[in-house]
Amino acid sequence: MLHYNTIPESPTQVHVEITPHCNLACGFCPVHKMKRGEPLTRDQILDVLSQACDMHPEYVDFVNYNEPLTCKDFWTYAALVTSRLGHGHLGVVTNGTVMTEEIAFRLISLGLRQLVFSIDAVSAETYARVRPRHAPDGPREDVTLRDTVYRNVDLYVDCLRRAGSGAWPVVQMTVCDANAHEVDDFLAYWRGKPVSQALALNCTGRGGERPFTVPNDVPCRAVLDGLWVLSDGRVVACCEDWDALDPVGDVREESLSRIWNGTKIRAFREAHFAGRKRDIKVCAACQTSQDTGDHNAYPRNTRREVLVELGMRGVGPLKSSESPAVRVVPSAGGSDGSGDPAPPAVPTCPSAE
């Protein structure tokens, strides 16, 4: 069961999808499949963020199925949250493709709670398969993009050193069939660099690929933690509800506070606590079940059949001695390996594919 038995008076986190767009087309992400209505205007998003700040959450972020740094109003939204809540209450998840020195220093000046780079590969070839560019005529693989992103992480770390303070980055990998053979090399590479954390998380199948995570019927902490505001104003209880199968409200019609205390989200909680989680459409299809903070961690809750198959390929915890392990040699463009000790760990968003 959950480690808590009371509902907070206000959400501990509010996630606002400031744009529904992304410049990549990752196979495990539904961003280019999801349906959104008329987007909220700039003023409406500012109002939503103001309401979120009035609820005094631990943090606000702009993560969902998007690349937030491509939003033209990103800095206006970020400035509002920082001015209202102060440093240490804004989170950003990025694919790292558009990072520049100017962007890095501006992010550092915001006093972020966390900055997460979603990377998902070590080799350029695997990166191109897992994280192709989005194009009007379909996903386009780009073998140069891996090195660009790795250099951009290094650039951010260099700017962080020069600034003398700021959020040390988290790097994470969403583990799927196309990159599972690189998990060990990914973690070994990044845990030797000056990053806060290097994580490997199981994909959940929401993009249509094979799910790696073992689901369960334990009540989920998502129904207690926060709210997710989609770009068209609908509000859902969890990031897994990417197409709003079970919306709990709409900010065009009622306030965030009323939604948080409303009958629809209360029904979510009651179903979970009563052992009826599967009565909820989105929960019945869910693979992630955030009953613990590390539920998605690879290989802790990876499906047995997945681990067996990977083991036959010579990778993962069930690899046999007869199967030669796949070793990945990182391509050029990575960190200079300064040997700096990793900074202290920071909290990570539970679901940032």
C-alpha positions as CSV (number, residue, x, y, z in Angstrom):
1,M,0.0,0.0,0.0
2,L,0.9,3.6,-0.2
3,H,3.1,5.0,2.5
4,Y,0.6,7.8,3.1
5,N,-3.0,7.7,4.2
6,T,-4.0,11.3,3.8
7,I,-4.6,13.6,0.8
8,P,-2.5,16.8,0.9
9,E,-4.5,20.0,0.9
10,S,-2.7,21.0,-2.3
11,P,-0.6,19.1,-4.9
12,T,3.1,18.7,-4.2
13,Q,3.7,19.1,-8.0
14,V,2.0,20.7,-10.9
15,H,3.0,19.8,-14.5
16,V,1.9,22.2,-17.2
17,E,2.2,21.2,-20.9
18,I,3.2,24.6,-22.3
19,T,3.4,23.2,-25.8
20,P,2.2,19.9,-27.3
21,H,5.1,19.9,-29.8
22,C,8.5,18.2,-29.9
23,N,11.3,18.3,-32.4
24,L,12.0,14.5,-32.0
25,A,9.9,11.5,-32.7
26,C,11.0,8.9,-30.1
27,G,9.3,5.5,-30.6
28,F,8.3,5.2,-26.9
29,C,6.6,8.6,-26.8
30,P,3.0,9.3,-28.0
31,V,3.6,13.0,-28.7
32,H,2.8,12.7,-32.4
33,K,-0.2,10.4,-31.8
34,M,-2.0,12.3,-29.0
35,K,-5.0,14.5,-29.7
36,R,-5.2,18.0,-28.4
37,G,-7.9,20.6,-28.8
38,E,-7.5,24.4,-29.2
39,P,-4.4,25.3,-27.2
40,L,-4.5,27.6,-24.2
41,T,-3.4,31.1,-25.0
42,R,-0.3,32.7,-23.5
43,D,-2.5,34.6,-21.0
44,Q,-4.4,31.4,-20.0
45,I,-1.2,29.5,-19.4
46,L,0.1,32.4,-17.2
47,D,-3.1,32.3,-15.3
48,V,-2.8,28.5,-14.8
49,L,0.8,28.9,-13.6
50,S,-0.3,31.7,-11.2
51,Q,-3.0,29.4,-9.8
52,A,-0.4,26.6,-9.4
53,C,1.9,28.9,-7.5
54,D,-1.0,30.0,-5.2
55,M,-1.2,26.3,-4.2
56,H,2.5,26.3,-3.0
57,P,3.6,23.1,-4.6
58,E,7.1,21.7,-4.0
59,Y,7.7,22.3,-7.7
60,V,6.2,23.2,-11.0
61,D,7.5,21.9,-14.3
62,F,6.7,22.0,-18.0
63,V,7.3,18.3,-18.7
64,N,4.9,16.1,-20.5
65,Y,5.1,15.0,-24.1
66,N,7.0,17.9,-25.6
67,E,10.3,19.8,-25.8
68,P,9.6,22.8,-23.6
69,L,12.7,24.8,-24.8
70,T,11.1,25.1,-28.2
71,C,8.2,27.0,-26.8
72,K,8.6,30.7,-27.7
73,D,7.1,31.8,-24.3
74,F,9.2,29.4,-22.2
75,W,11.2,32.2,-20.5
76,T,8.1,34.2,-19.6
77,Y,6.5,31.1,-18.0
78,A,9.7,30.2,-16.2
79,A,10.2,33.7,-14.9
80,L,6.7,33.8,-13.4
81,V,7.2,30.5,-11.5
82,T,10.6,31.6,-10.2
83,S,9.3,35.0,-9.2
84,R,6.4,33.5,-7.3
85,L,8.0,30.5,-5.7
86,G,11.6,31.4,-5.6
87,H,14.6,29.3,-6.6
88,G,14.5,25.5,-6.3
89,H,10.8,25.1,-7.3
90,L,11.0,24.8,-11.2
91,G,11.9,21.7,-13.1
92,V,12.8,21.2,-16.7
93,V,13.1,18.1,-18.8
94,T,14.8,18.5,-22.2
95,N,16.1,16.4,-25.0
96,G,19.1,18.7,-25.2
97,T,19.0,19.3,-28.9
98,V,18.6,23.1,-28.7
99,M,20.9,23.9,-25.8
100,T,23.2,26.9,-26.3
101,E,25.5,28.8,-24.0
102,E,22.9,31.5,-23.7
103,I,20.1,29.0,-22.9
104,A,22.4,27.3,-20.4
105,F,23.2,30.5,-18.5
106,R,19.5,31.5,-18.5
107,L,18.5,28.2,-17.1
108,I,21.2,28.4,-14.4
109,S,19.9,31.9,-13.4
110,L,16.4,30.4,-12.8
111,G,17.7,28.4,-9.8
112,L,16.1,25.2,-11.1
113,R,15.1,22.4,-8.8
114,Q,16.3,20.0,-11.5
115,L,17.3,19.8,-15.1
116,V,16.9,16.4,-16.8
117,F,18.4,15.5,-20.1
118,S,16.7,12.6,-21.8
119,I,19.3,10.9,-23.9
120,D,18.6,7.2,-24.3
121,A,21.7,5.9,-26.0
122,V,25.5,5.8,-26.1
123,S,26.3,5.1,-29.7
124,A,25.3,7.4,-32.5
125,E,23.5,4.7,-34.4
126,T,21.3,3.6,-31.6
127,Y,20.6,7.2,-30.7
128,A,19.4,7.8,-34.3
129,R,17.1,4.8,-34.1
130,V,15.6,5.6,-30.7
131,R,15.5,9.4,-31.0
132,P,14.9,10.3,-34.7
133,R,14.1,13.9,-35.7
134,H,10.4,14.7,-36.2
135,A,9.7,15.6,-39.9
136,P,6.5,16.3,-41.8
137,D,7.1,13.1,-43.9
138,G,7.9,10.9,-40.9
139,P,10.7,10.3,-38.4
140,R,14.2,11.0,-39.8
141,E,17.3,9.3,-38.3
142,D,20.3,11.6,-37.9
143,V,23.5,9.9,-36.8
144,T,25.1,13.3,-36.0
145,L,22.5,14.2,-33.3
146,R,24.0,12.0,-30.6
147,D,27.2,13.9,-30.6
148,T,25.4,17.3,-30.6
149,V,23.4,16.3,-27.5
150,Y,26.4,15.0,-25.6
151,R,28.3,18.2,-26.4
152,N,25.3,20.2,-25.2
153,V,25.3,18.4,-21.9
154,D,29.0,19.2,-21.5
155,L,28.3,22.8,-22.5
156,Y,25.7,23.1,-19.7
157,V,28.1,21.6,-17.1
158,D,30.8,24.0,-18.2
159,C,28.5,26.9,-17.9
160,L,27.5,25.6,-14.5
161,R,31.1,25.5,-13.3
162,R,31.7,29.0,-14.6
163,A,28.5,30.3,-12.9
164,G,29.6,28.7,-9.6
165,S,26.1,27.4,-8.7
166,G,23.0,25.9,-10.2
167,A,21.2,22.6,-10.7
168,W,23.6,19.8,-11.7
169,P,22.0,17.8,-14.5
170,V,20.3,14.4,-14.4
171,V,20.7,12.2,-17.4
172,Q,18.2,9.4,-18.1
173,M,17.6,6.6,-20.5
174,T,14.2,5.1,-21.3
175,V,15.0,1.4,-21.8
176,C,13.3,-0.2,-24.8
177,D,14.1,-3.0,-27.3
178,A,16.2,-0.7,-29.5
179,N,18.6,0.4,-26.8
180,A,18.5,-2.2,-24.0
181,H,21.9,-3.5,-25.1
182,E,23.5,-0.1,-24.2
183,V,22.2,0.3,-20.6
184,D,25.4,-0.8,-18.8
185,D,27.5,1.4,-21.0
186,F,25.2,4.3,-20.7
187,L,25.3,4.2,-16.9
188,A,29.0,3.6,-16.8
189,Y,29.7,6.5,-19.1
190,W,27.5,9.0,-17.3
191,R,28.2,7.9,-13.7
192,G,31.8,8.9,-14.4
193,K,30.8,12.4,-15.3
194,P,29.8,15.5,-13.2
195,V,26.0,14.8,-13.2
196,S,23.7,14.5,-10.3
197,Q,22.2,11.2,-11.4
198,A,22.3,8.7,-14.3
199,L,19.1,6.7,-14.5
200,A,17.7,3.9,-16.6
201,L,13.9,3.6,-16.6
202,N,11.7,1.0,-18.2
203,C,9.5,2.1,-21.1
204,T,5.9,1.7,-20.3
205,G,4.5,0.9,-23.7
206,R,2.5,4.2,-24.0
207,G,4.1,4.9,-27.4
208,G,3.0,1.6,-28.8
209,E,6.3,-0.3,-28.2
210,R,6.6,-3.4,-26.0
211,P,6.2,-2.4,-22.4
212,F,9.2,-3.4,-20.1
213,T,7.6,-2.5,-16.8
214,V,5.8,-5.0,-14.6
215,P,2.4,-3.6,-13.6
216,N,0.6,-4.3,-10.3
217,D,-2.6,-3.5,-8.5
218,V,-1.0,-1.5,-5.6
219,P,-2.5,2.0,-5.1
220,C,-0.4,4.6,-7.1
221,R,1.1,7.7,-5.6
222,A,0.2,9.6,-8.7
223,V,-3.3,10.1,-7.4
224,L,-1.8,11.9,-4.4
225,D,1.1,13.8,-5.9
226,G,0.0,16.3,-8.4
227,L,-1.9,17.5,-11.4
228,W,-1.1,17.5,-15.1
229,V,-2.5,20.3,-17.2
230,L,-2.5,19.5,-20.9
231,S,-2.0,22.2,-23.6
232,D,-5.7,22.4,-24.4
233,G,-6.7,23.0,-20.7
234,R,-7.8,19.5,-19.8
235,V,-6.4,18.2,-16.5
236,V,-5.4,14.6,-15.8
237,A,-4.3,12.8,-12.6
238,C,-1.2,11.2,-14.2
239,C,1.2,11.6,-17.1
240,E,0.2,8.1,-18.3
241,D,-3.1,9.6,-19.3
242,W,-1.5,11.3,-22.3
243,D,-4.7,11.4,-24.3
244,A,-7.0,12.4,-21.5
245,L,-9.0,9.1,-21.3
246,D,-10.0,10.0,-17.8
247,P,-9.8,13.8,-17.4
248,V,-10.4,15.1,-13.9
249,G,-11.2,18.7,-14.9
250,D,-10.6,21.6,-17.4
251,V,-8.9,24.8,-16.4
252,R,-11.1,26.7,-18.9
253,E,-14.1,25.8,-16.7
254,E,-12.8,25.7,-13.1
255,S,-9.8,26.5,-11.0
256,L,-6.9,24.2,-10.3
257,S,-7.9,24.3,-6.6
258,R,-11.5,23.1,-7.4
259,I,-10.1,20.4,-9.7
260,W,-7.7,19.2,-7.0
261,N,-10.6,18.9,-4.5
262,G,-13.2,17.8,-7.1
263,T,-15.4,14.7,-7.3
264,K,-13.6,13.3,-10.4
265,I,-10.1,13.1,-8.9
266,R,-11.6,12.0,-5.6
267,A,-13.1,9.0,-7.5
268,F,-9.5,8.1,-8.6
269,R,-8.3,8.1,-5.1
270,E,-11.2,6.1,-3.7
271,A,-10.8,3.5,-6.4
272,H,-7.1,3.1,-5.7
273,F,-7.6,2.9,-1.9
274,A,-10.4,0.4,-2.3
275,G,-8.4,-1.9,-4.5
276,R,-10.5,-1.0,-7.6
277,K,-7.7,0.7,-9.6
278,R,-8.6,-1.4,-12.6
279,D,-12.0,0.1,-12.7
280,I,-10.4,3.3,-14.1
281,K,-9.8,3.1,-17.9
282,V,-6.4,4.6,-17.9
283,C,-5.2,2.7,-14.8
284,A,-6.4,-0.6,-16.3
285,A,-4.1,0.0,-19.2
286,C,-1.2,1.3,-17.2
287,Q,2.1,-0.5,-16.8
288,T,4.0,1.8,-14.5
289,S,2.1,1.8,-11.1
290,Q,4.1,4.4,-9.2
291,D,3.5,2.7,-5.8
292,T,7.2,3.4,-5.1
293,G,9.5,6.1,-6.4
294,D,11.7,3.6,-8.2
295,H,9.0,1.3,-9.7
296,N,10.2,2.0,-13.2
297,A,13.9,1.5,-12.5
298,Y,15.6,-1.0,-14.8
299,P,16.0,-3.9,-14.1
300,R,14.2,-3.8,-10.7
301,N,10.7,-4.1,-12.2
302,T,11.5,-5.2,-15.7
303,R,9.3,-8.0,-17.1
304,R,10.8,-11.5,-16.7
305,E,10.3,-12.4,-20.3
306,V,12.2,-9.2,-21.4
307,L,15.1,-10.0,-19.1
308,V,15.3,-13.6,-20.4
309,E,15.3,-12.4,-24.0
310,L,18.0,-9.8,-23.3
311,G,20.0,-12.4,-21.5
312,M,20.0,-14.6,-24.6
313,R,21.4,-11.5,-26.5
314,G,24.2,-11.4,-23.9
315,V,23.1,-8.3,-22.0
316,G,21.2,-7.6,-18.8
317,P,21.2,-9.4,-15.4
318,L,20.2,-12.8,-16.9
319,K,22.9,-12.9,-19.6
320,S,24.5,-16.4,-19.9
321,S,28.2,-17.0,-19.9
322,E,27.8,-18.5,-23.4
323,S,26.4,-15.3,-24.8
324,P,29.0,-12.6,-25.5
325,A,27.9,-9.3,-24.1
326,V,27.5,-6.4,-26.5
327,R,30.0,-3.7,-25.7
328,V,29.4,-0.2,-27.0
329,V,32.2,2.2,-27.7
330,P,31.0,5.8,-27.3
331,S,31.4,8.0,-30.3
332,A,33.3,11.2,-30.3
333,G,31.9,14.4,-28.7
334,G,31.4,13.2,-25.1
335,S,32.5,14.8,-21.9
336,D,36.1,15.7,-21.5
337,G,36.2,13.4,-18.4
338,S,37.4,16.0,-15.9
339,G,37.0,13.5,-13.1
340,D,35.0,15.9,-10.9
341,P,33.0,14.1,-8.2
342,A,29.3,13.8,-8.9
343,P,27.2,16.5,-7.1
344,P,24.5,15.5,-4.6
345,A,21.4,13.8,-6.0
346,V,18.3,15.7,-6.6
347,P,14.7,14.6,-6.9
348,T,13.6,13.5,-10.3
349,C,10.3,13.6,-12.1
350,P,8.7,10.2,-11.7
351,S,7.8,10.0,-15.3
352,A,9.8,11.9,-17.9
353,E,10.1,9.8,-20.9
